[in-house]
Amino acid sequence: MKPYPPFGVRQRDLLIIDTGPIRELVLFHAVHDLGFQSLSPQLSPYFNGSAHEHLSNFLGLFRERTTSASVVAELHRWIRDHTDPSGHRQLWERIYHEFRNMGMNEEVIKLLDMPIDVVAGHGPVDASLLELAKRHLNRNPVILTLDSHLHAECLKAQIRSDLLIQVCHPG
């Protein structure tokens, strides 16, 4: 990740990251750096070296990056359900590396603080990210996701959201 945004680009305040973009980063490094070839079918076909660079540049545009504890739980479920147990530690090491590299904050959003309609309709992870954005509206938050349903819910709630594919393939 570049430490400073490109010349002439104003740094933004807060990026809230959903599970999908973190999983894609971890998958990319697991396949290309750690040799986990069995995970390559799970990697999105558009997430290549160029996309990784675009995402790194995008992440660098924000002063702070955060996610919810629900996202971490969802990452656990993905690792547990879709990967071989012998590789779990290496995948978690990669997640720790990504969180440290991004300077990622993590916030807990209690279930009772989430609107029941959003939890019932979209699940607690999406509800937690939306609530996190609402708590930080004064910081102009942006939610980064690959989930088109969450993206639509953000638009409905007037919260800025960017889809991973748009970030990875601008223009």
Backbone as CSV, one residue per row, in Angstrom:
resi,resn,N_x,N_y,N_z,CA_x,CA_y,CA_z,C_x,C_y,C_z
1,MET,0.851,-1.171,0.000,0.000,0.000,0.000,0.892,1.228,0.000
2,LYS,0.577,2.209,-0.829,1.347,3.445,-0.874,1.028,4.283,0.353
3,PRO,2.054,4.888,0.969,1.806,5.649,2.184,1.079,6.963,1.956
4,TYR,1.169,7.517,0.760,0.543,8.807,0.483,-0.259,8.710,-0.800
5,PRO,-1.355,9.465,-0.873,-2.128,9.444,-2.116,-1.352,10.147,-3.227
6,PRO,-1.690,9.839,-4.480,-1.019,10.518,-5.595,-1.178,12.030,-5.500
7,PHE,-0.213,12.775,-6.036,-0.243,14.233,-6.001,-1.561,14.748,-6.560
8,GLY,-2.145,15.698,-5.870,-3.389,16.311,-6.334,-4.646,15.584,-5.887
9,VAL,-4.507,14.431,-5.251,-5.678,13.693,-4.784,-5.835,13.940,-3.292
10,ARG,-7.001,14.426,-2.918,-7.273,14.720,-1.515,-7.515,13.425,-0.741
11,GLN,-6.838,13.307,0.387,-7.041,12.122,1.200,-8.437,12.151,1.822
12,ARG,-9.087,11.016,1.857,-10.438,10.894,2.394,-10.357,10.440,3.843
13,ASP,-11.468,10.543,4.550,-11.457,10.258,5.976,-11.525,8.777,6.338
14,LEU,-12.631,8.102,6.031,-12.864,6.770,6.591,-13.361,5.782,5.544
15,LEU,-12.671,4.656,5.458,-13.099,3.553,4.605,-13.537,2.408,5.508
16,ILE,-14.730,1.896,5.266,-15.263,0.755,5.998,-15.232,-0.426,5.030
17,ILE,-14.554,-1.494,5.431,-14.308,-2.601,4.505,-15.139,-3.830,4.870
18,ASP,-15.857,-4.332,3.895,-16.677,-5.528,4.013,-15.784,-6.773,3.896
19,THR,-16.362,-7.925,4.116,-15.636,-9.195,4.087,-15.030,-9.488,2.720
20,GLY,-15.796,-9.289,1.657,-15.357,-9.669,0.316,-14.010,-9.098,-0.097
21,PRO,-13.799,-7.788,0.018,-12.497,-7.240,-0.371,-11.333,-7.799,0.453
22,ILE,-11.543,-8.026,1.747,-10.476,-8.603,2.576,-10.206,-10.036,2.120
23,ARG,-11.276,-10.788,1.882,-11.116,-12.170,1.421,-10.372,-12.219,0.089
24,GLU,-10.681,-11.302,-0.835,-9.988,-11.282,-2.126,-8.497,-10.997,-1.952
25,LEU,-8.166,-10.061,-1.070,-6.746,-9.780,-0.795,-6.040,-11.012,-0.247
26,VAL,-6.666,-11.661,0.718,-6.078,-12.842,1.337,-5.958,-13.963,0.311
27,LEU,-7.000,-14.189,-0.478,-6.955,-15.216,-1.518,-5.846,-14.943,-2.529
28,PHE,-5.721,-13.695,-2.950,-4.698,-13.331,-3.926,-3.316,-13.724,-3.409
29,HIS,-3.005,-13.363,-2.180,-1.693,-13.680,-1.605,-1.559,-15.169,-1.294
30,ALA,-2.657,-15.791,-0.885,-2.605,-17.229,-0.606,-2.258,-18.007,-1.877
31,VAL,-2.866,-17.635,-2.987,-2.625,-18.328,-4.252,-1.262,-17.957,-4.836
32,HIS,-0.945,-16.651,-4.893,0.249,-16.197,-5.601,1.522,-16.203,-4.761
33,ASP,1.407,-16.045,-3.457,2.604,-15.975,-2.610,2.808,-17.221,-1.757
34,LEU,1.711,-17.814,-1.311,1.819,-18.951,-0.390,1.652,-20.301,-1.087
35,GLY,1.299,-20.280,-2.362,1.183,-21.518,-3.122,-0.069,-22.337,-2.854
36,PHE,-1.130,-21.703,-2.379,-2.388,-22.400,-2.118,-3.179,-22.493,-3.431
37,GLN,-2.690,-23.279,-4.366,-3.318,-23.378,-5.679,-4.747,-23.906,-5.610
38,SER,-5.057,-24.700,-4.600,-6.420,-25.241,-4.479,-7.448,-24.135,-4.225
39,LEU,-6.983,-22.948,-3.802,-7.900,-21.828,-3.561,-8.116,-20.962,-4.807
40,SER,-7.360,-21.200,-5.859,-7.464,-20.330,-7.036,-8.867,-20.271,-7.641
41,PRO,-9.683,-21.353,-7.605,-11.047,-21.220,-8.132,-11.919,-20.238,-7.329
42,GLN,-11.564,-19.986,-6.065,-12.339,-19.062,-5.247,-11.989,-17.599,-5.538
43,LEU,-10.834,-17.359,-6.136,-10.401,-15.995,-6.444,-11.212,-15.457,-7.623
44,SER,-11.744,-14.257,-7.470,-12.510,-13.647,-8.560,-11.623,-13.507,-9.784
45,PRO,-12.156,-13.822,-10.963,-11.335,-13.784,-12.176,-10.792,-12.387,-12.489
46,TYR,-11.465,-11.347,-12.039,-10.995,-9.992,-12.314,-9.933,-9.523,-11.320
47,PHE,-9.687,-10.296,-10.251,-8.741,-9.850,-9.239,-7.355,-10.399,-9.561
48,ASN,-6.623,-9.631,-10.371,-5.278,-10.007,-10.788,-4.265,-9.010,-10.216
49,GLY,-3.029,-9.064,-10.691,-1.983,-8.165,-10.175,-2.315,-6.695,-10.360
50,SER,-2.877,-6.348,-11.494,-3.264,-4.959,-11.760,-4.384,-4.523,-10.817
51,ALA,-5.359,-5.391,-10.626,-6.465,-5.082,-9.711,-5.948,-4.914,-8.288
52,HIS,-5.008,-5.754,-7.907,-4.410,-5.657,-6.567,-3.731,-4.299,-6.395
53,GLU,-3.027,-3.842,-7.400,-2.364,-2.541,-7.338,-3.377,-1.398,-7.237
54,HIS,-4.444,-1.468,-8.032,-5.492,-0.441,-7.959,-6.126,-0.415,-6.568
55,LEU,-6.375,-1.593,-6.005,-6.960,-1.656,-4.665,-5.999,-1.064,-3.631
56,SER,-4.730,-1.387,-3.730,-3.737,-0.824,-2.797,-3.716,0.695,-2.867
57,ASN,-3.756,1.228,-4.071,-3.786,2.682,-4.240,-5.056,3.278,-3.643
58,PHE,-6.181,2.627,-3.865,-7.459,3.095,-3.317,-7.412,3.109,-1.792
59,LEU,-6.920,2.040,-1.185,-6.820,1.965,0.277,-5.965,3.102,0.821
60,GLY,-4.935,3.466,0.077,-4.042,4.542,0.500,-4.670,5.927,0.467
61,LEU,-5.829,6.059,-0.157,-6.505,7.350,-0.227,-7.197,7.734,1.078
62,PHE,-7.291,6.805,2.014,-8.060,7.030,3.236,-7.139,7.173,4.444
63,ARG,-7.494,8.132,5.310,-6.743,8.313,6.555,-6.886,7.113,7.471
64,GLU,-8.110,6.562,7.509,-8.381,5.416,8.381,-9.195,4.370,7.639
65,ARG,-8.966,3.122,8.042,-9.711,1.999,7.514,-10.239,1.218,8.718
66,THR,-11.492,0.787,8.624,-12.093,0.050,9.722,-13.026,-1.013,9.178
67,THR,-13.405,-1.911,10.049,-14.386,-2.937,9.730,-15.105,-3.291,11.019
68,SER,-16.062,-4.186,10.928,-16.776,-4.610,12.139,-16.262,-5.977,12.575
69,ALA,-16.457,-6.272,13.840,-16.089,-7.592,14.368,-16.866,-8.690,13.647
70,SER,-18.039,-8.364,13.140,-18.833,-9.342,12.381,-18.107,-9.786,11.118
71,VAL,-17.352,-8.889,10.509,-16.576,-9.235,9.316,-15.503,-10.265,9.680
72,VAL,-14.857,-10.068,10.815,-13.832,-11.021,11.255,-14.463,-12.393,11.481
73,ALA,-15.654,-12.419,12.064,-16.355,-13.691,12.269,-16.692,-14.342,10.929
74,GLU,-17.068,-13.543,9.950,-17.384,-14.085,8.632,-16.125,-14.617,7.944
75,LEU,-14.987,-13.959,8.141,-13.718,-14.477,7.614,-13.407,-15.832,8.247
76,HIS,-13.666,-15.953,9.542,-13.450,-17.233,10.222,-14.304,-18.330,9.593
77,ARG,-15.562,-18.010,9.352,-16.460,-18.999,8.754,-15.961,-19.422,7.369
78,TRP,-15.485,-18.467,6.578,-14.961,-18.794,5.241,-13.745,-19.707,5.362
79,ILE,-12.826,-19.369,6.241,-11.626,-20.196,6.398,-12.019,-21.599,6.861
80,ARG,-12.874,-21.677,7.847,-13.290,-22.968,8.406,-14.017,-23.823,7.371
81,ASP,-14.920,-23.216,6.604,-15.776,-23.975,5.696,-15.180,-24.227,4.309
82,HIS,-14.220,-23.415,3.881,-13.769,-23.498,2.488,-12.279,-23.742,2.304
83,THR,-11.572,-23.991,3.392,-10.136,-24.226,3.253,-9.722,-25.438,4.081
84,ASP,-8.597,-25.990,3.726,-8.056,-27.145,4.428,-7.504,-26.712,5.785
85,PRO,-7.813,-27.437,6.850,-7.342,-27.053,8.185,-5.833,-26.878,8.298
86,SER,-5.069,-27.587,7.474,-3.609,-27.462,7.552,-3.122,-26.068,7.145
87,GLY,-3.941,-25.316,6.431,-3.546,-23.977,6.006,-4.158,-22.846,6.809
88,HIS,-4.981,-23.174,7.802,-5.689,-22.135,8.567,-4.738,-21.130,9.204
89,ARG,-3.676,-21.594,9.818,-2.754,-20.665,10.480,-2.136,-19.692,9.474
90,GLN,-1.708,-20.194,8.326,-1.111,-19.308,7.322,-2.121,-18.275,6.819
91,LEU,-3.352,-18.680,6.641,-4.372,-17.731,6.191,-4.628,-16.667,7.256
92,TRP,-4.696,-17.074,8.524,-4.872,-16.098,9.599,-3.665,-15.179,9.709
93,GLU,-2.469,-15.713,9.500,-1.278,-14.856,9.501,-1.387,-13.802,8.403
94,ARG,-1.921,-14.197,7.264,-2.092,-13.250,6.157,-3.129,-12.191,6.506
95,ILE,-4.220,-12.591,7.166,-5.234,-11.623,7.583,-4.630,-10.646,8.594
96,TYR,-3.880,-11.159,9.554,-3.208,-10.275,10.516,-2.307,-9.290,9.776
97,HIS,-1.552,-9.803,8.795,-0.653,-8.940,8.010,-1.436,-7.839,7.300
98,GLU,-2.548,-8.197,6.657,-3.349,-7.204,5.937,-3.907,-6.158,6.901
99,PHE,-4.405,-6.595,8.050,-4.949,-5.645,9.025,-3.861,-4.691,9.515
100,ARG,-2.689,-5.230,9.804,-1.579,-4.358,10.256,-1.158,-3.403,9.141
101,ASN,-1.022,-3.930,7.941,-0.580,-3.136,6.797,-1.540,-1.986,6.501
102,MET,-2.832,-2.237,6.669,-3.837,-1.204,6.410,-4.055,-0.293,7.611
103,GLY,-3.488,-0.640,8.761,-3.788,0.118,9.970,-5.264,-0.020,10.314
104,MET,-5.802,-1.211,10.114,-7.234,-1.466,10.255,-7.695,-1.359,11.697
105,ASN,-8.761,-0.605,11.889,-9.475,-0.594,13.165,-10.597,-1.616,13.055
106,GLU,-11.065,-2.054,14.194,-12.169,-3.003,14.220,-13.118,-2.565,15.321
107,GLU,-14.399,-2.467,14.975,-15.385,-2.003,15.933,-16.476,-3.048,16.122
108,VAL,-16.976,-3.121,17.350,-18.068,-4.032,17.677,-19.379,-3.254,17.584
109,ILE,-20.297,-3.811,16.815,-21.646,-3.256,16.727,-22.562,-4.313,17.333
110,LYS,-23.208,-3.962,18.409,-24.080,-4.917,19.094,-25.334,-5.185,18.275
111,LEU,-25.803,-6.423,18.344,-27.004,-6.816,17.623,-28.166,-5.883,17.938
112,LEU,-28.349,-5.537,19.201,-29.486,-4.696,19.578,-29.349,-3.255,19.086
113,ASP,-28.169,-2.895,18.578,-27.968,-1.569,17.988,-28.250,-1.569,16.484
114,MET,-28.535,-2.745,15.928,-28.799,-2.856,14.496,-30.306,-2.947,14.259
115,PRO,-30.795,-2.251,13.231,-32.230,-2.345,12.917,-32.610,-3.779,12.529
116,ILE,-33.637,-4.300,13.158,-34.035,-5.692,12.932,-34.415,-5.946,11.469
117,ASP,-34.994,-4.955,10.798,-35.358,-5.140,9.393,-34.126,-5.357,8.518
118,VAL,-33.052,-4.644,8.812,-31.817,-4.796,8.033,-31.166,-6.142,8.355
119,VAL,-31.143,-6.517,9.632,-30.573,-7.814,10.015,-31.357,-8.945,9.353
120,ALA,-32.679,-8.879,9.406,-33.517,-9.928,8.819,-33.380,-9.971,7.298
121,GLY,-33.250,-8.811,6.679,-33.186,-8.749,5.221,-31.811,-8.963,4.627
122,HIS,-30.772,-8.550,5.340,-29.427,-8.581,4.758,-28.393,-9.297,5.613
123,GLY,-28.740,-9.596,6.848,-27.816,-10.291,7.739,-27.075,-9.330,8.653
124,PRO,-26.510,-9.856,9.729,-25.851,-9.013,10.723,-24.552,-8.367,10.247
125,VAL,-23.864,-8.972,9.292,-22.617,-8.359,8.818,-22.926,-7.058,8.080
126,ASP,-23.835,-7.123,7.112,-24.199,-5.911,6.376,-24.811,-4.871,7.312
127,ALA,-25.654,-5.319,8.223,-26.274,-4.388,9.173,-25.218,-3.709,10.035
128,SER,-24.198,-4.460,10.438,-23.150,-3.861,11.267,-22.353,-2.817,10.493
129,LEU,-22.099,-3.067,9.220,-21.351,-2.098,8.408,-22.167,-0.827,8.177
130,LEU,-23.455,-0.990,7.919,-24.326,0.171,7.746,-24.398,0.989,9.038
131,GLU,-24.516,0.322,10.165,-24.579,1.020,11.450,-23.256,1.721,11.741
132,LEU,-22.163,1.079,11.396,-20.842,1.683,11.565,-20.730,2.968,10.748
133,ALA,-21.216,2.923,9.517,-21.192,4.121,8.664,-22.063,5.224,9.258
134,LYS,-23.231,4.866,9.769,-24.121,5.870,10.369,-23.488,6.520,11.592
135,ARG,-22.748,5.734,12.364,-22.061,6.284,13.539,-20.972,7.280,13.168
136,HIS,-20.447,7.153,11.962,-19.336,8.001,11.527,-19.715,8.898,10.349
137,LEU,-20.974,9.267,10.236,-21.413,10.098,9.105,-20.633,11.402,8.993
138,ASN,-20.219,11.946,10.117,-19.463,13.208,10.099,-18.079,13.044,9.467
139,ARG,-17.650,11.826,9.215,-16.345,11.559,8.617,-16.462,11.105,7.160
140,ASN,-17.644,11.279,6.577,-17.894,10.914,5.177,-17.421,9.490,4.856
141,PRO,-17.986,8.493,5.521,-17.519,7.125,5.321,-17.858,6.584,3.936
142,VAL,-17.026,5.670,3.495,-17.243,4.940,2.253,-17.175,3.459,2.611
143,ILE,-18.175,2.696,2.195,-18.151,1.247,2.407,-17.641,0.593,1.129
144,LEU,-16.595,-0.214,1.272,-16.049,-0.973,0.144,-16.552,-2.403,0.240
145,THR,-17.216,-2.850,-0.806,-17.822,-4.174,-0.815,-17.782,-4.764,-2.214
146,LEU,-18.011,-6.053,-2.310,-18.265,-6.656,-3.621,-19.703,-7.152,-3.695
147,ASP,-20.463,-6.881,-2.653,-21.856,-7.302,-2.520,-22.793,-6.234,-3.088
148,SER,-23.414,-6.542,-4.207,-24.301,-5.565,-4.856,-25.531,-5.254,-4.005
149,HIS,-25.976,-6.208,-3.184,-27.131,-5.953,-2.311,-26.770,-4.949,-1.218
150,LEU,-25.589,-5.086,-0.627,-25.137,-4.113,0.369,-24.939,-2.752,-0.291
151,HIS,-24.368,-2.754,-1.470,-24.163,-1.504,-2.217,-25.502,-0.787,-2.430
152,ALA,-26.529,-1.528,-2.816,-27.860,-0.944,-3.033,-28.440,-0.417,-1.722
153,GLU,-28.241,-1.153,-0.646,-28.744,-0.714,0.659,-28.032,0.572,1.095
154,CYS,-26.741,0.681,0.791,-25.993,1.910,1.094,-26.583,3.094,0.327
155,LEU,-26.846,2.890,-0.943,-27.421,3.961,-1.751,-28.763,4.409,-1.180
156,LYS,-29.582,3.428,-0.757,-30.877,3.735,-0.174,-30.713,4.555,1.117
157,ALA,-29.670,4.238,1.892,-29.425,4.935,3.166,-28.585,6.201,2.983
158,GLN,-28.271,6.541,1.723,-27.449,7.715,1.393,-26.066,7.640,2.032
159,ILE,-25.481,6.446,1.977,-24.117,6.210,2.441,-23.295,5.859,1.210
160,ARG,-22.168,6.497,1.063,-21.340,6.229,-0.109,-20.784,4.808,-0.039
161,SER,-20.812,4.137,-1.165,-20.321,2.776,-1.277,-19.628,2.610,-2.615
162,ASP,-18.523,1.889,-2.594,-17.827,1.552,-3.833,-17.772,0.039,-3.954
163,LEU,-18.019,-0.461,-5.156,-17.909,-1.879,-5.418,-16.453,-2.212,-5.753
164,LEU,-15.983,-3.339,-5.262,-14.588,-3.741,-5.461,-14.213,-3.759,-6.939
165,ILE,-15.098,-4.249,-7.795,-14.772,-4.335,-9.223,-14.538,-2.951,-9.825
166,GLN,-15.270,-1.931,-9.352,-15.073,-0.575,-9.860,-13.731,-0.004,-9.394
167,VAL,-13.341,-0.339,-8.168,-12.073,0.131,-7.616,-10.901,-0.538,-8.324
168,CYS,-11.058,-1.843,-8.598,-9.978,-2.626,-9.203,-9.824,-2.383,-10.687
169,HIS,-10.884,-1.932,-11.318,-10.856,-1.680,-12.772,-11.509,-0.318,-13.055
170,PRO,-10.830,0.772,-12.618,-11.402,2.108,-12.829,-11.454,2.474,-14.305
171,GLY,-12.417,3.338,-14.608,-12.483,3.856,-15.970,-13.452,3.180,-16.762
